[in-house]
């Protein structure tokens, strides 16, 4: 029988405790994991959890869930605009909960994006054979009325005009009004819930007037309107190895009389080193090509310490950048291996590719994808620059799973640990009020 290897990611503290327990029992970690898998497949309930329970950890090995003959599924068909390569889409199809022998899950129904490479990537990795459900089209030419009915809707409307790194034109820019196409979907299909995502700078665009208008339009859309929960998610607080801050708006249709609550941050903090090195990236991994760099760039990086950039490092005069305008902190910034990465972006010229803490080079697209928590099996299609853009514009998969699992729990009426939304609630039930907010300094 041919043996296969499957990488498993666990945090370093849990790994040490696990290996210590195995050693005390005279077993290897591989033997225990193999036994757990065999027990699971064979439907046994006598898993070796007694010895594990002796340690004071939150890790419990559960016996396989046995569904009775009356078990059923509750499925939410999901549509997506501006889908990107599939950060939200992959998270959705991988997120499930089980409540009283009922599985609650999301099912991909359709998606759309204006970029062909992005659509091909989404088709390959997310649709499970439903390639004709992904529409490569400018949203302005997409026939929204002809799209299949959906129960849930997601969209990360283009953020260039709201981004602190990009141009900040807000409603006056080319991309600002594109959020209205999501409103058109809500008006036509009346889904039970929706998720809208954008950069932290959205809340302060046009002096906050743009944000208020967007919230008003979303809350009042559809036949019933929506109760909104608005939060600035700092994904590094949820175990994502990247300081990526995004405004996420969750709307629940008013007639359902449910309110989404923000899941509490985790205590886990994943570093860029853990994300990139554990487990090691295989030599033949997808999208792992190195970027060619000039001898000057390589030499410049050797003078920049981990966590430093081109402005706060001790560079020789000949290696300094001749820039008098705004000095972005991410220019030739090397990762601090003991901290989450800074924000991975999808565009930008020299010095914006995210740089390794030890080797004098830019990260590969696969390494960047790991910081975005895409699995190594996820294959991005297109040129290297196209892939870089796709990776940088996506929502971190594991971060999206945190939010979407909370959506499932909300719809199923399951309580979970929650915290107050940083930007408040908005809708009829909350008096159409929103908390005051400040401009966020992270893209």
C-alpha positions in Angstrom: 0.0 0.0 0.0 1.4 3.4 -1.0 1.8 5.7 2.0 1.0 9.4 1.8 2.2 12.3 4.0 -0.2 14.9 5.2 1.1 18.1 6.9 -0.7 19.1 10.1 -0.4 22.6 11.5 -0.6 23.1 15.3 0.8 25.8 17.5 4.2 25.2 19.1 2.9 25.0 22.7 0.4 22.3 21.8 3.0 20.5 19.8 5.5 20.3 22.7 2.8 19.0 25.1 1.7 16.4 22.6 5.2 15.1 21.9 5.9 15.0 25.7 2.8 12.9 26.3 3.8 10.5 23.4 7.3 10.2 24.8 6.0 9.3 28.3 4.0 6.5 26.7 6.9 5.3 24.6 5.2 6.3 21.4 6.0 8.6 18.5 3.7 11.4 17.5 3.2 9.7 14.1 2.1 6.5 15.7 -0.5 8.2 17.8 -1.9 10.3 14.9 -2.0 7.2 12.7 -3.9 5.3 15.4 -6.4 8.2 15.7 -7.0 8.2 12.0 -7.5 4.4 11.9 -10.0 4.6 14.8 -11.8 7.4 13.1 -12.1 5.6 9.8 -13.2 2.3 11.4 -15.8 4.1 13.5 -14.2 3.1 16.9 -14.9 5.1 20.0 -12.0 3.8 22.0 -9.6 6.6 21.0 -6.5 7.1 23.2 -7.8 10.2 24.9 -7.4 9.2 28.5 -3.7 10.0 28.7 -4.2 13.2 26.9 -6.8 14.4 29.4 -4.2 14.3 32.1 -2.6 17.5 30.8 -4.0 20.9 31.4 -4.7 21.8 27.8 -7.7 22.8 25.9 -7.1 20.0 23.4 -9.6 17.1 23.6 -9.6 14.1 21.3 -13.2 13.4 20.4 -14.8 10.2 19.2 -16.2 10.2 15.8 -19.7 11.8 15.6 -22.3 9.2 14.8 -25.2 10.7 12.9 -28.6 9.0 13.3 -30.8 8.1 10.4 -32.7 11.3 10.9 -29.7 13.6 10.4 -30.1 16.3 7.8 -28.4 19.2 6.2 -29.2 22.9 6.3 -27.5 24.4 3.3 -27.0 28.1 2.4 -26.5 28.7 -1.3 -23.9 31.5 -1.6 -23.3 34.1 -4.3 -20.2 36.3 -4.5 -19.3 39.5 -6.4 -15.7 40.7 -6.8 -14.8 37.1 -5.7 -11.0 37.4 -6.2 -9.1 34.1 -6.2 -11.3 32.6 -3.5 -10.3 33.6 0.0 -13.9 34.0 1.1 -15.2 31.3 -1.3 -12.8 28.6 -0.1 -13.5 29.5 3.5 -17.2 29.2 2.9 -17.2 25.8 1.4 -14.8 24.5 4.1 -16.9 25.9 7.0 -19.5 23.6 8.7 -21.1 23.1 12.1 -23.1 20.2 13.5 -26.0 21.0 15.8 -28.3 18.2 17.0 -27.4 15.9 14.2 -28.0 18.6 11.6 -25.1 19.9 9.5 -25.2 23.6 8.7 -23.0 24.5 5.7 -22.5 26.9 2.8 -22.7 25.8 -0.8 -21.2 27.7 -3.7 -23.8 28.8 -6.2 -22.2 31.5 -8.3 -19.3 34.0 -8.3 -18.1 36.8 -10.5 -14.9 38.9 -11.1 -13.6 41.1 -13.8 -10.1 39.5 -13.9 -9.8 36.3 -16.0 -6.8 34.8 -14.1 -8.7 35.3 -10.8 -11.8 33.6 -12.2 -9.7 30.6 -13.4 -8.1 30.3 -10.0 -11.5 30.4 -8.3 -12.9 27.8 -10.7 -10.0 25.4 -10.1 -10.0 25.6 -6.3 -13.5 26.4 -5.1 -16.3 25.3 -7.4 -16.0 21.5 -7.1 -16.8 21.0 -10.8 -19.2 23.8 -11.3 -16.9 25.9 -13.5 -19.9 27.4 -15.4 -21.0 29.1 -12.2 -18.1 31.6 -12.3 -18.6 34.6 -14.5 -15.7 36.5 -15.9 -17.3 39.9 -16.4 -17.2 43.6 -15.5 -19.8 43.9 -12.8 -21.4 46.8 -14.7 -22.2 44.3 -17.5 -23.3 41.4 -15.3 -27.0 40.5 -15.5 -27.7 40.3 -11.8 -31.4 39.5 -12.4 -30.5 36.3 -14.2 -28.3 34.9 -11.4 -29.6 31.9 -9.5 -31.4 32.5 -6.2 -29.1 32.5 -3.1 -29.4 32.3 0.7 -26.2 34.2 1.4 -24.2 36.8 -0.3 -20.5 37.9 0.0 -18.6 40.7 -1.6 -15.3 42.5 -0.9 -16.0 45.5 -3.2 -12.9 46.9 -4.7 -11.0 49.0 -2.1 -8.5 51.0 -4.1 -10.3 54.3 -3.6 -10.7 53.6 0.2 -7.2 52.2 0.8 -4.6 54.1 2.8 -1.9 52.5 0.6 -3.8 53.2 -2.6 -5.6 56.4 -3.7 -8.1 57.7 -1.2 -10.8 59.2 -3.4 -13.7 57.5 -1.8 -17.0 58.1 -3.7 -15.1 60.4 -6.1 -13.0 57.5 -7.4 -13.6 54.9 -10.1 -14.1 52.1 -7.6 -16.1 53.9 -4.8 -19.6 53.4 -6.3 -19.0 49.7 -7.1 -20.5 48.8 -3.6 -23.9 49.6 -5.1 -23.8 46.4 -7.2 -23.9 44.5 -4.0 -27.0 46.5 -3.0 -28.6 45.5 -6.3 -28.0 41.8 -5.5 -29.6 42.3 -2.1 -32.6 44.0 -3.7 -33.1 41.3 -6.3 -32.4 38.1 -4.3 -33.2 39.0 -0.6 -30.6 36.6 0.9 -30.9 35.7 4.5 -27.5 37.1 5.3 -24.6 38.9 3.7 -21.0 39.7 4.3 -19.4 42.9 2.9 -15.6 43.5 3.4 -13.3 46.4 2.8 -10.1 48.1 4.1 -9.9 49.9 7.4 -9.7 53.2 5.6 -13.4 52.8 4.5 -14.6 54.1 7.8 -13.0 57.5 7.3 -13.4 58.0 3.5 -14.8 61.4 2.6 -14.8 62.4 6.2 -17.0 59.4 7.2 -19.8 60.4 4.9 -19.1 57.6 2.4 -19.2 55.0 5.2 -22.6 56.2 6.5 -24.1 56.2 3.1 -22.9 52.6 2.4 -24.4 51.5 5.7 -27.7 53.2 5.1 -28.0 51.6 1.6 -27.1 48.1 2.9 -29.4 48.3 5.9 -32.3 49.4 3.8 -31.9 47.0 0.9 -34.1 44.1 0.0 -37.7 43.6 0.8 -37.2 43.3 4.6 -34.0 45.3 5.3 -31.0 44.1 7.3 -29.7 44.4 10.8 -26.0 45.2 10.5 -23.1 44.4 12.7 -20.0 46.4 11.8 -16.5 45.6 13.1 -12.9 46.3 12.3 -11.4 42.8 12.4 -7.7 42.8 13.3 -6.9 39.4 11.9 -3.7 38.9 13.9 -5.9 38.8 17.0 -7.5 35.6 15.5 -4.4 33.6 14.9 -3.7 34.9 11.4 0.1 35.4 10.9 -0.5 38.9 9.4 -1.5 42.3 10.7 -4.4 42.7 8.3 -7.2 45.0 9.4 -10.5 44.9 7.6 -14.0 46.4 8.1 -16.5 43.6 7.9 -20.2 44.2 7.7 -22.5 41.3 8.5 -26.2 41.8 7.6 -29.0 39.5 8.9 -32.4 40.0 7.3 -34.7 41.8 9.7 -37.6 39.2 9.5 -35.2 36.5 10.9 -34.9 38.5 14.1 -31.3 37.5 14.6 -28.2 39.7 15.3 -24.7 38.7 14.4 -22.2 39.0 17.2 -18.5 39.4 16.8 -16.5 36.3 17.9 -14.0 37.0 20.6 -10.3 37.1 19.5 -8.2 34.1 20.3 -5.2 34.1 22.6 -3.0 32.5 19.9 -0.6 34.7 18.0 1.0 33.1 14.9 4.3 34.5 13.7 5.5 34.9 10.2 8.3 32.3 10.8 5.7 29.7 12.0 3.5 30.4 9.0 6.3 30.1 6.4 8.5 27.4 8.0 6.0 25.0 9.7 5.7 22.7 7.8 8.5 23.4 5.3 7.3 24.4 1.8 8.1 21.5 -0.6 10.5 22.2 -3.5 7.8 21.5 -6.0 5.1 23.6 -4.3 2.8 25.7 -6.5 3.6 29.4 -7.1 7.0 29.2 -5.2 9.2 30.8 -7.8 11.9 33.3 -6.5 11.8 36.9 -7.6 14.9 38.1 -9.4 16.5 41.0 -7.6 19.4 43.3 -8.5 22.7 43.2 -6.7 21.9 46.6 -5.3 18.6 45.4 -3.8 20.4 42.3 -2.3 23.1 44.5 -0.8 20.5 46.9 0.6 18.6 44.1 2.3 21.8 42.9 4.0 21.9 46.2 5.9 18.3 46.1 7.0 17.6 44.1 10.2 14.4 42.1 10.7 11.5 44.4 11.3 13.3 47.4 9.8 12.6 49.2 6.5 14.5 51.4 4.1 14.0 54.5 6.3 14.8 53.4 9.8 17.8 51.1 9.0 21.5 52.1 8.9 22.0 52.2 5.2 25.2 53.4 3.5 24.6 56.6 1.6 24.9 54.9 -1.8 22.1 52.5 -0.9 19.6 55.0 0.4 16.5 55.8 -1.6 16.2 59.2 -3.1 12.5 59.8 -2.2 11.2 63.1 -0.9 7.5 62.3 -0.9 5.6 60.1 1.4 7.8 57.4 2.9 5.7 54.2 3.3 6.9 52.0 6.1 6.6 48.9 4.0 9.3 49.8 1.6 12.0 47.1 1.7 10.7 46.1 5.1 11.9 42.8 6.3 9.7 40.6 8.4 10.2 40.2 12.1 10.2 36.4 12.5 8.8 36.6 16.0 5.7 38.7 15.0 2.9 38.4 12.6 3.7 39.8 9.1 2.8 43.3 8.1 0.0 43.6 5.5 0.5 41.7 2.3 -0.5 43.9 -0.6 -1.4 43.0 -4.2 0.4 45.8 -6.0 3.2 48.3 -5.8 6.6 48.8 -7.3 10.1 48.1 -6.0 10.4 47.5 -2.3 6.7 46.4 -1.7 7.0 42.6 -2.1 7.5 41.7 1.6 11.0 40.6 2.5 12.4 37.6 4.3 13.8 38.2 7.8 17.0 36.2 7.1 17.6 35.7 3.4 18.1 39.0 1.4 15.2 38.4 -0.9 11.5 39.0 -1.5 9.0 36.3 -0.4 7.7 33.9 -3.0 4.0 34.0 -3.9 3.6 30.7 -2.0 5.2 32.3 1.1 2.9 35.2 0.8 -0.1 32.9 0.3 0.9 31.2 3.6 0.7 34.5 5.4 -2.8 34.7 3.9 -3.5 31.2 5.2 -4.1 29.6 1.8 -3.3 25.9 1.9 -0.3 24.8 -0.2 -2.7 22.7 -2.4 -4.3 26.0 -3.6 -3.0 26.7 -7.0 -3.0 30.3 -8.3 -3.2 30.6 -12.1 -1.6 33.3 -14.2 1.7 35.1 -14.4 3.8 35.7 -11.3 2.7 39.3 -11.1 -0.9 38.3 -11.6 -0.6 35.7 -8.8 1.0 38.4 -6.5 -2.0 40.6 -7.1 -4.5 37.7 -6.4 -2.7 36.8 -3.2 -2.6 40.4 -1.9 -6.2 41.3 -2.7 -7.7 38.2 -1.0 -9.3 37.8 2.4 -7.2 35.5 4.7 -8.9 32.1 4.4 -8.6 31.2 8.1 -9.8 34.7 9.1 -12.8 34.3 6.9 -13.6 31.0 8.5 -13.8 32.6 11.9 -16.4 35.0 10.7 -18.4 32.5 8.6 -18.5 30.0 11.4 -20.0 32.7 13.6 -22.6 33.4 10.8 -23.6 29.7 10.8 -23.9 29.7 14.6 -26.0 32.9 14.4 -28.3 31.3 11.8 -28.6 28.1 13.8 -29.2 29.9 17.1 -26.0 28.6 18.7 -24.5 30.7 21.4 -20.7 31.5 21.2 -18.3 33.7 22.9 -18.6 37.2 21.5 -17.6 40.8 22.0 -19.1 44.2 21.2 -18.5 45.3 17.5 -15.9 48.0 17.4 -18.0 50.1 15.0 -21.4 49.2 16.4 -24.7 48.0 15.1 -26.8 49.7 12.3 -30.4 49.2 11.3 -33.9 49.7 12.4 -33.5 47.7 15.6 -30.5 49.8 16.7 -32.0 53.1 15.7 -29.8 53.4 12.6 -26.9 54.6 14.8 -23.2 53.8 14.5 -20.4 54.4 16.9 -18.0 57.2 16.2 -14.8 55.9 14.6 -11.3 57.0 13.8 -9.2 56.5 10.8 -7.4 53.2 11.0 -3.7 53.3 10.3 -3.4 49.8 8.8 -4.5 49.0 5.3 
